[in-house]
Amino acid sequence: MNKTIARGADASADSAVSAVTTIIIHCLVFLLPFLTLIANAGVGLCSFGFLLAAIWSHRRGLPAFRRHLNDIRGVLTAFGAACVFAGLSALLYDDIHLRQFEKPVRMLLAVSACIAVLVYRPSRKALWWGLIGGAVVGACVAGYQRWGLGIERPGGSINAITFGDIVLVMGLMCLAAVLDFRGRQRIWPALGVIAGLIGMVATGTRGGWVAIVLAALLFLKYGHFLRGKFAKASASLVALLMAGAFFVPQTGMSERMEQGVNDVQTYFNGGSAFTNVGVRLELWKGAVMLAERHPWTPSGQERIKAELAQLVDAGVLQPFVLEAEHFHNDALQALVYGGVVGLLCWFATLLLPFLFFLRMLRSHESAPAGLVAAALAGLLLVLSYFSFGLTEVIFYSVRSTMFYVLMLFVLMGLCLAAKEGSHG
């Protein structure tokens, strides 16, 4: 009798703990996008929370992980290869510090977010509301700084370009969230879309335009998943708003586009390279030269700076390249610092997640809206980060990097959970 009572008490306690942990996971899923732009420790807190949750629930998490191993093997291989490469580079080359191994390790450990989602099955609405709230708060911060305080390139507490890129990708992912809302509630993800666009415009970033074009092409290809007039109208709203914003002088968009064209013409006509676009072109030129020197071996910061200084002394590059923190292009950054192998490792962390989400869509044409919404959001995330990396090193910042990988694994977990639900 006493044993029966004890077992019942233990079961009740376990149930209570599981309920509390489920609430915590919901909070983490919501807070990941909501806190990214407004709290310096937001992404780190969520990363640590997901890791603790995965460790706490390892008895249930490991079987779930093994059950979906075939689905996520490619993505895990990509992040695992990047981690191993970084570790070997730090051990084998004296000019590469071991601290550069930290970021790849944290990226690989972010798989804990996928495990936690598979175990506790949080509602997708937690993520969608976090994205909506994050985009709205980000737009308010950037808008107030731009048009209230008169700051030309606002970005909260981070770089203006990074701020604009993240708030935009939040808004774009809200397009996919429309599928999980019904009736008049769909106005909320639409608000997130608008907020993301406003936030990008306020920061003045131009790289987001490429993400918008790629998002439009994605929806042209997979627009049939947007069942319902409201969902399709939300996708069309993006193009309409951006076209309208281009002709409003207060946004500064047309001015910055014209400035960009002039910078390119000035650079190639032999004029001053010390312009926003000219600096990038000069850095890209230098990156190609450095990559040709050592295409197969990784390099550290000191070696790269020394080689750039040599090119400047030889009159090949302008002196201002020595003041830049990075090369303003993710692919060139990976190639210069990691060689061809480093470039392939970086590209794999984009390509293999993209293929995972694409496979989710193509393999489940009659899948529930939840799986489609999470997969579309994942595709938008990966495409956006790829486009941001064309003119910026979006993976340079730990905050933007961890936002990408945590969001990636959360969306993967939601896709797999929805897949199981559709088969159950």
N, C-alpha and C positions, 0 to 999 in steps of 0.2 A: 504493500500500500504506500509506504513512504517513498519507495523507489519510483512508483508511478507518479506520485505528486512531484518528486524531484525532477523527473523527466519532463513533466508538463511545465514546471517552472522554468527549466532550461530552454524548452521550446518557445515559451512566451518571451523570455529574455532575448533569445536569438531573433525572434520576429521583431521585437522592439528595436533592437540594434540595426537590423536590416532596413527597417522603415526609416530610421534616422539617417542611415547612410544613403538611402535612396534620395532623401530630401537634400542631403549635402551634394550629391552628384547633380541633381537638378540645379542647385545654386551655382555649382562650378560651371556647368554648361551655359547658364545664363550670364554669369559674371565674366566669362572668357572674352566675349566681344564687348560687353558693356563697359568693362574697366580698362580695356586696352589703351584707349586714347586719353583717359582722364586720370589714371593712377600709374605711377612709375612701377609699383610692385604688383600690379594687377595680373599680368601674364605669368610672372614668377610664382605668385600665390596659387594660381590655378594649376600650373604645372606640378607644383609640389603636392597639391591636393589630389590630383588624379593619380600621382605615383603612390601616395599613401593608400588611396582607395584600392588600387590594384593589388598592392601588397597585402592589405587587410583581407581582401576577398580572393586570395590566390587559389583556395580550394575549389571555388566555383569558376574563377577566371581562367585558370590554366586549361581545363577541359573546353571551355568556350573558345579559347585561343587556338587550341589544337583543332577544334572542329572547323574553324574557318581558315586554317593555315594555308590551304591551297589558294584561297581567294586573295589573301594578303601577302603571299610569299614574295611576289615581285617587289612590292613597296618596301617590305622589310629588308629585302636584299639590297635595295638602293640605299637606304639609310644606314644599313649595316656596313656596306662597302665604303661609304663616305666616312664613317666612324673609323674603320680599320685603316683606311688610307691616311687619315689625319694622324692617327696614333703612330703608324710606321714612319710617317714623315717627321714627326717630332723626335722619334728615337734615332733615326738614321742620319738626319741632317742637323748639324750644329747650329745653323742660323735660324732654325724653326723652334720656337718655344713650346713647351708642353701645355701652356695655358690655351694654345690654339686648339687643343684637343677637347676643351670643355664644351664648346658649342655643338660639335657633332655628337658628343655623348648625350647631351640634353635633348637633341633632336631625336636620337634613337629611343631614349627613354620615354619620349612622348607617346609611344605606342601604348603606354599605360592608360591613356585616355580612351583608346579603342576598347581595351579590356574592361575598363570601368563601365563604359556604355553598354557593352554586351552583357555584363552581369546584372546591372541595375535598371537597364532599359528606360532611361529618362524620356519624357515626352519631347518630341521634336519642337513643340511650341516653346519650350524653355530656350532653345537655341534661337528660334525665330524672334522671340521677344527680346532676347539679348542683342541680336543684330539690329533690330529696329531701334531699340533704346540707344545702342552704341552709335548708330548712324545719326540719330537725332541729336544726341548730346555733342557728338563731334561737330556736326554742322553748326550748332549753337555756339560752341567755343570758337570755331574758326570764323564764323560770321560776325560775332561780337568783336573779335580782335581785328578783323579786316575793316568792317564798316562802322564799328563803334569806337574803337581805339585808333583806327587809322594805320594799323600795322600792314605794310604792303604784302608781306609773305608770312601770314600767321601759321602756327603749327602747335599751339598749346605749349607743352613742355618738351616737345621733340622737334626734329627737323621738319620743315614745312612740307617737303616733298613726300616724306614717309607718312606724315599725318594725312595728307591729301590722298595718297594711294590707299591707305588702310580704310579711311572713311568711304572711299569710292567702292572698294571691293565689298564692304559691308552692305552698301546700298544695292549693288548688283546681285548679291546673294539673296537679298529680299525679294527679287523677282521670282526666284524659285520657291520662296516661302509662300507665295500667293496660293500655291496648290494645296496647302494645308489649312487654309482659312476658308470659311464659308460665308456667303451672303455679305452683309454690310461690314463684317469683320475684315474683309479684304482691303478695306481702306488703310488698315494699319501697315501691312507690308508695302503698300503703295507709298505711304508716308516715308517709310524707310528708304525706298528707292529715291524719292525726291530729296531727302535729307543727304543721302550719299552724294548726289550730284551737286547740291548746294555746297557741301563741305569741300568737294574737289575744286569747284570754281573759286571759292573763297581763298583757298591756299595758293591758287595760281599755278598749280602743277599742270604741265602739258603732257606728261607721259600717260596720264589717265585716258587720254583720247584713244590711244591704241587699244587699251582694255575695252573701251566702249565699242569700238569697231569690231573687235574679236567677239564680244558678247553678242552683238547684233548678228554676226555670222553664225554663231552657235544657235541662236534662236531661229534663224532662218532654216537651219538644218533640222533642229529638233523641236520646232515650234508646235508640232502636232501633239506633243505631250502637254502643252498648256491648254487643257480642256476648259472651255468656257470663254465667253467674250471678255470678261473682266481681266482674266489672266493675260490674254493677248493684248488687250488695251494697255495694260501695265507695261508690257515690253515695248509697245509702240511709243509710250509716253517718254521713255528715255531719249529716243531720237528727237522727238518734238521739243523737249525741254532744252536739250543741248543745242539744237539749232537756234532756238529762241534766245538762249543765253549768249550766243555768239554775237548777236546783233544789239545787245544791251550794253552800252558803253561802261556802265558802272561795274560790270563784272570783270572788265579788263581782259577778257578772253581773246577778242579780236586783236587787241593791241599786242598781247604776248605772242599770238600766232604770227603776226606781221613781223614782230621783233625777231622771232626765230628764223624766219625766211631771210631777213636781212643779215642776221649773224652768219648764216651759211654762205650767202653770196659774198659777204665781206671776207670771210676766211679763205675761200677758194680764189678770190681775186687778189690775194696777197695783202689784204688790209690787216687791221688789228685782230689778233686771236683772243684778246682778253675780253670776251663777251660770254654770256651764259652758254650759248651753243658752241662758240669757238673754243672755250676751255675744254669742253667734252671732246671735240674733234681732235684737239692737240693731245689730250690724254689717250684717246683711242689709238692715235698714231704711235705714241710712245709705247703703249701696251703691245702692239703688234711687233715693234722692234725688240722689246724685251722677250717676247714669246719666241721669236726667231733665234735668240741667243741660247735659250735652254728649254726647248719644247717638251722634253721628257722628264725633267726633274723639277721637284717643288722648290720654292724659294721662300725665304723669310723677309720680314719687313726691312731689315737693315740692308740686305743685299739688293733689294729692289730700289730702295732710296739711293744707294750708292751708284747703281747702274743708271738711274735716271739723271743723277748729278753729272755723270760722265757724258751723257747725251746732251745735257744742257751746256756743259763746258765746251763741247764740240760744236755748239751752235745749231744742233739738229732740232732741239726742242726749246720752247720758251721757258724761262725760269719759273713761271708760276706753277708749272706742273709739280714742282717740289713741295708746294703747299697743300696739294690735294690729299685727302685722306684715302681715296680709292679712285678707281678708273671710270666710274660712272657707267659701268656696263657689267652685268653679272657674269656673262660668258667670258669676257676678257679678263675680269678679275680672277675667275677660277683658272683660266689658262695661264696667266702670268704667275700666280702664286702656287698653282698645283700642277702645271704642265698639262699635257693631253689627258693623262689619267684623272687629274683633278677636275678638268672640264667635263669628262664623261660622268664622273661621280655626281657633280652638280646637276648635269642635265638629266640624269636618271631620277633624281629626287623630284623632278617635274614630270618627266615623261611617263614613268611607271604609275604614279598616282592618277595621271590623266587617263591612262589606259584602263585602270581599275574602274573609274567612274563611267567611262565609256562602255565598258563591258557590262556594268550594271544596267545601263540603259538598253543596250542592244540585246541582252540576254533575257530581258523581262519586259517585252513589249506590252504585255497586259498586266504589268505590276501595279500594285497599289500606288496611290498618289504620294504616299510617304517615301517610298523608295525612290521614285522619280524626282521628288523635290530635293532629297538629300544628294542624289547623284548629280543633278543639274547644278546645285550649289557648289559641289566639289569641282565640277568642270569649270565653273566661273572663277572659283578660287585659284585654281592652277593656271588657267589662261591669263588671269589678271596679273598674277605674280610674274609670269613669263614676260608679259608686255611691260610691266614696270621695270624689269631688269634690262630692257633694251637701252634705257637712258639713265638708269640709276642702279646702284648696288643695293637692292631692297633687302638682300640677305646679309648686309653688313651689320645692321642693327640687330642686337639680340632680341629686342622686343618684337620687331617685325618678323624675324625668323621664327621665334617660338609661337607667335600668333598663327603663322602659316602651318607649322607642323601640328600644333594642338588642334586647330580647326580641321585640318586634314584628317587626323585620326578620329576625331569626334564624328565627322561626317561619314567616315568609313564605318564606324561602329553603328551609326544610325541606318546606313544602307544594309548592313548585314543583319541587323535586328529586324528591319522591315522585310528583308528577304525571307528570314526564318518564319516571320508572322504570316507571310503570304503562302508558305508551304505547310503551315501548321493546321 
